[in-house]
Amino acid sequence: MRVERSGTVRCLSLEGLFAIIRQPSDRKIVMGEGKLLGGRRFMECVTQAEVLLRYADGVYVFFPKHQWKDLTRAQRDENEALLRRRRLGLLLIRSKGGHDVVEEAPASDQIVPSARC
């Protein structure tokens, strides 16, 4: 397991694990769900990430950058449009560490106050 820190953002690059990314400067909770791409893994990740919208101010999905770049331009565009419609952000994890934010996570409109951390 690799943990990357960029300021107050923490990003985990481990398949099947969701990350809780706390940003104490603005007191928001941002969560993420990550997978290795292949087969139906993209939609599996999106479906699992949508559950997190009830608990966080924003939610990201994250994938290895090299696997995302292996998709065709049309596949990437379609996936990014789907994420925008579902109110999910996109992070790509670099193989040598760090991450790139492709789509910012919009504010969740499904938060259940009693379910928050």
C-alpha positions in Angstrom: 0.0 0.0 0.0 1.3 3.5 -0.9 0.0 6.6 0.8 0.7 9.9 -1.0 0.4 13.2 0.7 -0.1 16.5 -1.1 -0.7 19.2 1.5 -3.6 17.9 3.5 -4.9 15.5 0.8 -4.1 11.9 1.3 -4.5 9.4 -1.6 -4.3 5.7 -1.3 -3.2 3.6 -4.3 -4.5 0.2 -3.4 -7.0 -1.7 -5.5 -10.4 -2.2 -3.8 -9.8 0.2 -1.0 -11.6 3.5 -0.6 -9.7 6.5 0.7 -10.9 9.0 3.2 -9.3 12.3 2.2 -9.7 14.9 4.9 -9.1 18.5 4.1 -9.0 20.2 7.6 -8.4 23.7 6.2 -12.0 23.8 5.0 -13.4 21.1 7.2 -14.7 19.0 4.3 -14.7 15.3 4.0 -13.8 13.9 0.6 -13.8 10.1 -0.1 -12.7 8.0 -3.0 -13.0 4.5 -4.5 -10.3 3.0 -6.6 -9.8 0.0 -8.8 -7.6 -1.5 -11.5 -9.2 -1.0 -14.9 -10.4 -3.9 -17.0 -13.6 -5.6 -17.9 -16.5 -4.0 -15.9 -14.2 -2.6 -13.2 -15.0 1.1 -14.2 -18.7 0.7 -13.6 -18.1 -1.4 -10.5 -16.0 1.4 -9.1 -18.6 4.1 -10.0 -21.4 2.1 -8.4 -19.4 1.7 -5.2 -18.4 5.3 -5.1 -22.0 6.5 -5.5 -22.8 5.0 -2.1 -20.2 7.3 -0.5 -22.0 10.4 -1.7 -24.2 10.0 1.4 -21.2 10.5 3.7 -18.9 13.0 2.1 -18.8 16.5 0.8 -17.2 15.1 -2.4 -16.3 11.7 -3.9 -13.6 10.7 -6.3 -13.0 7.5 -8.3 -9.3 6.7 -8.9 -7.4 4.4 -11.3 -3.8 3.9 -12.4 -2.9 6.6 -14.9 -1.3 4.2 -17.4 -4.4 2.1 -17.5 -6.6 5.2 -18.1 -4.3 6.4 -20.9 -4.7 2.9 -22.6 -8.4 3.6 -23.1 -9.4 5.2 -26.4 -10.1 9.0 -26.4 -13.8 8.2 -27.0 -13.9 5.8 -24.0 -12.2 8.4 -21.8 -14.6 11.1 -22.9 -17.6 8.9 -22.3 -16.4 7.8 -18.9 -15.6 11.4 -17.8 -19.1 12.6 -19.0 -20.6 9.8 -16.9 -18.7 10.8 -13.8 -19.8 14.4 -14.2 -23.5 13.3 -14.5 -23.0 11.1 -11.4 -21.3 14.0 -9.5 -18.0 12.1 -9.0 -14.5 13.4 -9.4 -11.6 11.6 -11.1 -8.0 11.0 -9.9 -5.3 9.2 -11.8 -2.6 7.6 -9.8 0.9 7.9 -11.3 3.0 4.7 -11.2 6.0 6.5 -9.6 3.8 8.2 -6.9 1.5 11.1 -6.8 -1.8 11.8 -8.6 -3.4 14.0 -11.2 -6.9 15.5 -10.7 -8.7 15.1 -14.0 -12.2 16.1 -12.8 -12.8 17.9 -9.5 -15.3 16.2 -7.2 -18.5 18.4 -7.2 -20.3 19.0 -3.9 -22.4 16.0 -3.0 -26.2 16.7 -3.0 -27.0 13.4 -1.2 -25.4 13.9 2.2 -27.3 12.4 5.1 -26.1 14.6 8.1 -26.6 11.8 10.6 -24.3 9.5 8.5 -21.3 11.8 8.4 -18.0 10.8 10.0 
